[in-house]
Amino acid sequence: MPPIRDLVWMTDAAKKQGALSLITSAQNPLIAAWFDETIQVWQQFFEAENRSFPIESVPYLQPLDVKDRNVFLLEHYPLASRETKVMQHWKPKDMVAFVSMEDPLLQLFGGDNLIALMQKMGMAEHEVMEHSMISRSIRNAQEKLDKNVVHEYPTDAQEEWFKINLEKYPK
C-alpha cells in the first residue's frame, strides 16, 4: 500500500477548512471517501463555500484513476485490512488523509484526551499536526479494530459503522 500522510486537526470544522485550502491549491486532486454519508457532508460543505469538487467512493476507484495523482482521503476506513486491500495497487503521486480528533476512530482511542493535551501545548484549533508517530498510531488503532471485528456489517456512515460493528463503541 502506498504511504498515507495523515494531517490531523482538533475539530471537524478545522479539518474541513484546512482540507479545503489544500485541495484548492493542488493540481489535479482526486478527492475520495469511504462512506456515502461522508461524500454527502463534504459536498454540502463545498457548496456552502461556493466550491465544487467531485468526490469519489474509495471502493470503486481503480489503480488507473489514482496513478500519479494527488489523492485526498476525507477519512480512513476503520479496518486496516480493508484499507490495504483496496489501495494495495495504487500508485498516487501523493496520498493525504484528513483526520480530526472528533473522527469516530480517534474518539474510540482517546481523541478527547488528545485534544486536551494539544490545547495544553498551546495549539490552536486550526493548526494541523503531521508526524509519522501519528500515522503509526492511527494504523495501530485500525489493526486493533481488525482483531475485534469478527464479522463486518457494511454501512453508509462511519459513525454507524462503529455502532453496528463494535460493542465497545459508546452509544
C-alpha positions in Angstrom: 0.0 0.0 0.0 1.3 3.5 -0.8 2.2 5.6 2.3 -0.5 7.8 3.6 0.3 11.2 5.2 -2.1 11.9 8.0 -3.0 15.6 8.6 -4.7 15.9 11.9 -6.8 18.8 13.3 -8.5 19.1 16.7 -12.1 19.6 15.2 -14.0 18.6 12.2 -14.6 22.3 11.3 -10.9 23.0 11.4 -10.3 19.8 9.3 -12.7 21.0 6.6 -11.2 24.4 6.4 -7.6 23.1 6.3 -8.6 20.4 3.7 -10.3 23.0 1.5 -7.2 25.1 1.4 -5.0 22.1 0.5 -7.4 20.8 -2.1 -7.9 24.2 -3.7 -4.1 24.7 -4.2 -3.5 21.1 -5.5 -3.1 20.3 -9.2 -5.4 17.5 -10.4 -6.7 16.5 -7.0 -8.6 13.2 -6.5 -10.9 13.5 -3.5 -12.2 10.3 -2.1 -14.2 8.9 0.9 -15.2 5.5 2.1 -18.7 6.2 3.2 -21.7 7.7 1.3 -22.6 10.0 4.2 -19.1 11.5 4.2 -19.4 12.2 0.5 -22.8 14.0 1.1 -21.5 16.0 4.1 -18.4 17.2 2.2 -20.4 18.1 -1.0 -22.6 20.2 1.2 -19.6 21.8 2.8 -18.0 22.6 -0.6 -21.3 24.1 -1.9 -21.6 26.3 1.2 -18.0 27.5 0.5 -19.0 28.1 -3.2 -16.7 25.4 -4.4 -17.4 22.3 -6.5 -15.2 19.2 -6.4 -16.1 15.7 -7.4 -15.8 13.2 -4.6 -15.2 9.6 -5.5 -16.1 6.5 -3.5 -12.8 4.8 -2.5 -14.0 1.2 -3.0 -14.8 1.9 -6.7 -11.5 3.6 -7.6 -9.2 1.7 -9.9 -5.4 1.9 -10.0 -5.5 4.0 -13.2 -7.9 6.5 -11.6 -5.3 7.1 -8.9 -2.0 6.8 -10.9 0.3 9.9 -10.5 -2.5 12.0 -8.8 -2.6 13.8 -5.5 -5.2 11.8 -3.6 -7.0 13.3 -0.7 -8.9 10.9 1.6 -11.6 12.5 3.6 -11.4 9.7 6.2 -9.7 6.5 7.0 -11.6 3.2 6.8 -11.9 1.7 10.3 -10.2 -1.6 9.4 -6.5 -1.6 8.3 -7.1 -4.9 6.3 -9.8 -3.4 4.1 -7.9 -0.1 3.5 -4.8 -2.1 2.5 -6.7 -4.5 0.2 -8.4 -1.6 -1.7 -5.2 0.5 -2.0 -2.5 -2.1 -2.5 -2.1 -1.5 -6.2 -2.5 2.3 -6.2 0.4 4.4 -7.3 -0.5 8.0 -6.5 1.8 11.0 -6.7 0.9 11.7 -3.0 -1.8 10.4 -0.6 -3.1 12.5 2.3 -5.7 11.6 4.8 -7.6 14.3 6.6 -8.3 13.4 10.2 -9.8 15.2 13.1 -9.7 14.3 16.8 -13.5 14.2 16.5 -13.5 11.3 14.0 -15.0 8.1 15.4 -11.8 6.2 15.0 -9.8 8.7 17.1 -12.7 9.2 19.6 -12.6 5.4 20.3 -8.9 5.6 21.1 -8.8 8.7 23.3 -9.4 11.7 20.9 -10.8 13.9 23.7 -7.7 13.3 25.8 -5.5 14.2 22.8 -7.5 17.4 22.3 -6.9 18.4 25.9 -3.2 17.6 25.5 -2.9 19.7 22.3 -4.7 22.6 24.0 -2.3 22.4 27.0 0.6 22.5 24.5 -0.8 25.8 23.2 -2.0 24.5 19.8 -4.9 26.4 18.2 -7.9 24.6 16.7 -6.9 25.5 13.1 -3.3 24.2 13.5 -2.5 20.9 11.8 -0.3 18.1 13.0 1.6 15.7 10.9 4.1 13.1 12.1 5.0 9.5 11.4 4.1 8.6 15.0 0.6 9.9 14.5 0.2 7.9 11.3 1.5 4.8 13.0 -0.9 5.3 15.9 -3.8 5.6 13.5 -2.7 2.4 11.8 -2.3 0.6 15.2 -5.9 1.6 16.1 -7.1 0.2 12.7 -5.3 -3.0 13.3 -6.8 -3.3 16.8 -10.2 -3.0 15.3 -9.3 -5.7 12.8 -8.7 -8.0 15.7 -12.0 -7.1 17.4 -14.4 -7.2 14.4 -15.3 -10.8 13.7 -17.9 -10.2 11.0 -18.1 -6.8 9.4 -21.5 -5.3 8.6 -21.3 -2.6 5.9 -22.9 0.8 6.5 -23.3 4.1 4.7 -21.8 6.2 7.5 -18.6 5.9 9.5 -20.3 6.6 12.9 -23.0 4.0 12.1 -20.2 1.5 11.2 -18.7 1.8 14.7 -22.1 1.5 16.4 -23.0 -1.7 14.4 -19.6 -3.4 14.3 -18.2 -2.7 17.8 -19.9 -3.3 21.0 -17.3 -1.1 22.8 -18.3 2.0 20.8 -20.1 4.5 23.2 -23.7 4.9 22.2 
